[in-house]
């Protein structure tokens, strides 16, 4: 049985990392147009680096929770059946021992927007850092901003169309194309389950719902 899992910020919430759209979420503190778009970066790279430096530091200090551990356990026991896709840019799935497809990139990778080279991100990035490949002062966090193409979409598309079971864990279903993955999975005839604190705006697309905090619901669902 082929299982495709999509995670969002809710899976890292109990590790102390902020979500985006919950009460006092990140988008209530920052204007996403200023810190999560190429235009915002062009206008004020220092603000964008400050936003991601703070999140990189929080993520580095966070610890995977029982949901990350349970997903890593599932992948370890069924490596050929499970595809884990995450919208998150933290590395908690990896630190729990799972391999995840990062469709929105990673806080821990830097990229050169001149030559597209990538390298492990330093703890603190500034607009004056120069690219280790081409030496131009053109570095950015390797994350996918609004208006940019998410990463690994072909692979993701193939896995969704081959899914027998699709689970969306801790995501509000507000951001595309991730919010449309459940439709692709349903097209493939997959059974679909939404695991969240609440039923989301796309909740009607799922066959079933498991409501509760991921650190409690995911280990039970996995086992
Ligand atoms: C693109 C950057 C095209 C990294 C982010 C239709 C089709 C295609 C595109 C669009 C479309 N309509 C609109 C668009 C444009 C746009 C979009 O979707 N806009 C929205 C706002 C309407 N999409 C894009 O721009 C995407 N790009 O489409 O490109 C293209 C094509 C060709 C060539 C070029 C371009 C790019 C989208 C990626 C944007 N980058 N972030 C970062 O800073 O992290 S998105 C941002 O939202 C985050 O990255 C996050 O990954 C994403 C989704 O958020 P969630 O993870 O769901 O978090 P949220 O806070 O919303 O929800 C948390 C959930 O957890 C809640 O449901 C809560 O109940 C639950 N929860 C909380 N605690 C717990 C819990 N659950 C369980 N347990 C708990 N304890």
Boltz pocket constraint, residues with backbone or C-beta under 6 A from the ligand:
constraints:
  - pocket:
      binder: B
      contacts: [[A, 7], [A, 8], [A, 9], [A, 10], [A, 11], [A, 13], [A, 14], [A, 19], [A, 20], [A, 21], [A, 22], [A, 25], [A, 35], [A, 36], [A, 87], [A, 88], [A, 89], [A, 104], [A, 143], [A, 144], [A, 145], [A, 146], [A, 147], [A, 148], [A, 149], [A, 150], [A, 169], [A, 170], [A, 171], [A, 172], [A, 173], [A, 174], [A, 175], [A, 176], [A, 177], [A, 195], [A, 196], [A, 197], [A, 198], [A, 200], [A, 212], [A, 213], [A, 214], [A, 215]]
      max_distance: 6.0
